[in-house]
Amino acid sequence: MPVINEWLANSTRQLSDIDIPSARLDAEVILAFAIGKDRTYLHAYPDKIIDDEVLETANKSLDLRLKRTPIAYIIGRKEFYGRQFTVTPVTLIPRPESETIIDILKTINEIGNPLRLVDVGTGSGCLGITAKLEFPNLNVTLIDISDEALKIAAKNAADLAADVNIIHSNLLKECTIKPDIIIANLPYVDRNWNRSPETDHEPELALFADDNGQLIIKQLISEAKNMLNTGAHLIIEADPDQHQSLIEYAKVHDFVKNQQLDYILDFTKN
């Protein structure tokens, strides 16, 4: 049976051979997960023998990673804004750039008031749940078209003790709430774009959209026009190359650009 350092060296080599840039980190995360410890345990006991049960679990997880299954799906969780969220292949994996949406909320002057916030296309619920936990006065509703994703969002809300509402809806069609803030990380990837092999394991419903990836975002903008009051906020994630086109589209639908930050567009209703 190998010791910890031997398994890590061998696994890192295999992952490096298929050009995974975070090979050593991924190997450590996989083994730490199999052992049930954090990564510091591996550094503290590099010569500890790995028992058969742990070795079998670690090797199975390594095989998944060698097939480019994302680490988050292998261990079943992903950190977002300092909290651990359950994720499965029915939900998009939270990205660090999406945390900027929470940072933008901090710039809204009325955020201390009991405003109504709707998270459209919530997936794992990471955005809406984080918003509720960071700003407890918000009345938060999570919306998704996927029942399976909403089950994961409900689990995350329960695990993190976030008091949120959950609605099954295609965008805003079944939403009867008149929100003060809409946040959304909707599908914006065009199928012709070059992308990481890991995205092949993520739900197509949460990734891809027609019209150069902009179709569903434009649908949300159109629906939000008739739902939001003057001064309400619409904060969406999109690829930077899509921003100018979406800004022009939003102008036609009575929205004014407030901020443009990397992958995030912030609009207010005119």
N, C-alpha and C positions, 0 to 999 in steps of 0.2 A: 504494500500500500504506500502511496506517495505521502510525503510531508507537504505542508502548506506551500512552502516556497517552490518545491518541484512542480506541484500542480499549477501554480500561478505562472511559472516560467513557461511551461509547456502550452498552457492555454493562451497566454499572451502571444506566443509565437504563432499559434494557429490563427488567432484573430488578426494579427498583423499581416499574415500571408494573404488575407482577403481584403486588405487595405482598410480595416477599421481603425480610424485614427486614435480612438480612445481604448485601444486594446488592453493595456494593463489595468486601467480603471474598470473596464467592463469585467475583466477576469476577477478582480477583487470584489466587485459588487455581487457577482454570481456566487462566488465561494462564501462570502460573508452571509448572503441570504440562505444558502444551503446549511450553513452551520447554525444560523440563528443568532449571529453576533454582528456587531458593526465592524467596519474595516480596520479599526485600530487593533482589534483582536488578532487579525492576520499579521500585523506588524510586530505585535508583542510576542507571538508564538510561531515564528516562521518554520521551526523544526518539528512542530507537532504533527503527528501522524493523523491522516484523515481516515475516519472509520468508514466501513463499507456503505452504510446507509447514506451518509453525507456525500460520499464519493459518487454514488449512483445519482443522487439528486443534482449534484453539481455538474456531472457529465451530461445529463439530459438537458439542463439549462444551457450549457455550453453548445450543445448541438443546435438548439434553437437559435442561439446568437449567431452561430456560423451560417445559418440560413437567413440571416439579417432580420430576425425577429427583434424588435426594439426591446431594450433592457426593461423599460417600464412595463411591458406586457409580460415579460418573464417573471418579474418579481411582484407584479400586480399593483404597483403604486408609483406615484410621481410627485415630487415636491413642487408646490406652487405657492409663491408668496410666503414661504416659511412654514407651510402646512403640508401634510401628507394626504394625497387624494388617491382613492382607489381608481384604477383604470383597467379596462379590459379592451379586447379588440372591437367592441361595439362603440367605443368612445375614442375621440381624437386625443392624442397625448398632449397635455398642456405644454406650451412653449414659453420660454422666458420672456419673449417680446410681448406676449399677451399681458404680462404683469403691468405694462405701461398703462393699460386701461384703468387699473386700480389707482395708479399714480395720478392720472388725469382727474379722477373723481375727487381727489384731494384738493384740486384747484377750483372746484365748483363752490361758490360762496354759500349756497343754500344747503350744503350737504348735511349740516347739523340738524336740519328740519326733517320732519317725517315725510320725506318724499317717496314717491312710488318709482321703483326701478324694475325694469323687465330685462332679463338676460335671454336673448333670442338665440336659439341654436346652442343651448347650454352644454350639451354633451355630458361630461363628468360633473358639471356644475361648478367648476373651479372659479369661474369669474363671478357668478352671482353669489355663491356661498362666501367667497372671500369678501365681496362688497358688503354683505350683511355683517360679517364678523368684524370688518374694519370700521364700519359705520352702522352701529346697531339701530339707529333711528330709522334707517331705510326700511321701507316695506318692499320686500324683494320677491319677484316671481320668476321662476325658471320655466322656460319654454323649449320644447324640442319636438320634432316630428317623429323621432324614434322612441317607441315605448321602452326598448331595451336600454337605451341611453338614460332615459328618465329614471329607470330603476337604479342605475349606478349613481345618478345625481341624488336620488332620495337617500341612498345608503351613505353617501358622503355628507349630506346635510345632517343625518342622524348621528354619524360618527363624530362630527365636529360641532354638534349641538347648535346648528344654525336654523333659526326659525324662518323658513321660506315656504312660499306657495309653489306648487308644481302643476303645470298645464301641458297637456298634449295638444300641439297645434302646428300647422304648417305656417311658419312665420307668425304673423299677427292675426290670422283668420279667426281663430277661436278665442282670442284674447278680448275680454270685456273690460279690462282695466285701462284707464287713461293715464299712461305713465308720464312722469316728469323726466325720466332718463331711460333711454334704451341703450344697452350695450350688446355687442354682437361680434362673435368670431365665427362667421359663416364660411362655407366653402368658397374659396377664391382661386383655386389652382386650375389652370388649363391642362388638359390631358397631354398636350404636346410639349409641355415644359420639361426640361431636364430636372430630375429630382432624385432624392436619396432612395436607394433600394428599400430602406426601412418603411417608406410610406406605402409600399405594396401591402403591408400588413395592417394598415389603418383603414377604417371604414370609408369606402368610396363616397357614401352619402355625405360625409363630413368634410371631404377634401375637394371634390371636383365640381365645377360649374361651367356652363357654356358661356359664349360671348367673352372669350378671353378671360374666363374666370369671374366675370363681373355680374352675371345674370341674377343670381340670388340676392346679392347685395343691392342691386338696383330694384329688385322687387320689394325688398325691405324698405328702401328709401321711399318708394311710391306708396306703400301701405302706411308708413309712418307719417307721411304728409297729412293725412286726414285724421290721424289719431292724436298727434302731439299739439299742445297749445304753444302759443308764441313764447319763446324763451326756453322751451324744453331742449334737452340735449340728446343727440344721437352720436354714439361713439362706436366706431366700427374698425375692425382689423382688415387690412388688405395689403397686397404686394405694393411696394413703392411705385413700381411702373404703372400701376392702375390708378394711382391717386388723382392725377390731373383729370382723367376721364370721369372718375366718380365725382370729383368736385364740380365739374361742369354739369353733370347729371343732377346732382343735389341742388345746384342753383336753380335749375328749372323747376324743381319741386319745393321751392321756398325755404331752402336751407342755406345757411351762411357758414363758411368754414371758420372754425375758431382756432384749431391747432392742427398741425401736421407733424407727427413725431414718428420717424422711421416707418413702422408698419401700421401706425394708428392714425385714423382721421377722426377729428372731433368737430361735429356740426352743432349749431343751434338753430331752432325753428325761427324763421323770420316772421 
